[in-house]
Amino acid sequence: MLERQRDSYLAHVTVERGLSQNTISAYGRDLDRYIAFLSARGIASLADVARADVSAFSQAVGTGSDGGTALAPSSASRTLVAIRGWHRFGLAEGWSSDDPSHEVRPRAIPRRLPKAITTEQVFAVLEAAGGGPDAEAPTVAQLRDRALLEFVYATGARISEAVGLDIDDLTLDEGEESVLLRGKGRKERVVPVGRIAAREVDAYLVRGRGALAAHGKGTAAVFLNARGARLSRQSAWTILKAAAERAGVAGVSPHTLRHSFATHMLSGGADVRVVQELLGHASVTTTQVYTLVTRDSLREVYAMAHPRALG
């Protein structure tokens, strides 16, 4: 019974909510673990689950006492999200008379500040992607790599959004430079593209993309690999990592340019709600974590500059 109820729920979120396949797969793994836990307690249907069962499972995934891997607070919270969604769906479908997960709260997640690099470090990474300041005639790959990283930093796009970009999503006309990005849950947003990034993308489209496309079967993707197919997220991450290594910049992750975009925008005086829209965050609370980064920077400057700050 539990397996059939799980399958119905996963079919629902796949069709109705438009979640990514990665998220659906993660939900499936979470629910499989939950079902194993409930089955060990002799529970065969959502109708038989009590709040104590949900609480016990929430604790078990954090410690591994159910025989599975002990999860970090962030992963345990995602697991509880899947479980609560399943119970809400079960209540709506009439499989149970109440929602035992409603008042169960996940463990507190330690606040982690996003990792951003300085503007000087960003510029060094972007320069390195294009072959460095001494590169007289950049290769096709260097044109693509520079355009890709300039685009990500200029728009705050996720790497997955950048590699998912199609030609028709771009507007590079002077004074109207913008892009249509498709984020999580297939939500769309239009984001301005800075003049420098627009120039680098245009240079790649004119002088580089055609050479790459000649090796493929025809695709609308903006960023292509050596075979003329759409560049993968993994390849884009490798491009960023390689550029950072050449620039001597450590601590770079796939989200580094996105985090740096947000931090630098807020440090430059941008309103947090504007940055929220640019990043495609559903809630401003998600964006506000970047304000903590800029406040820390302000405190450091204050401590160094004010004559009475450290007295």
Secondary structure, 3 states (H helix, E strand, C coil): CHHHHHHHHHHHHHHHCCCCHHHHHHHHHHHHHHHHHHHHCCCCCHHHCCHHHHHHHHHHHHHCCCCCCCCCHHHHHHHHHHHHHHHHHHHHHCCCCCCCCCCCCCCCCCCCCCCCCCHHHHHHHHHHHCCCCCCCCCCHHHHHHHHHHHHHHHHCCCHHHHHCCEHHHEECCCCCCEEEEECHHHCEEEEECCHHHHHHHHHHHHHCHHHHHCCCCCCCECCECCCCCECCHHHHHHHHHHHHHHHCCCCCCCCHHHHHHHHHHHHCCCCHHHHHHHHCCCCHHHHHHHHHHHHHHHHHHHHHHCCCCCC
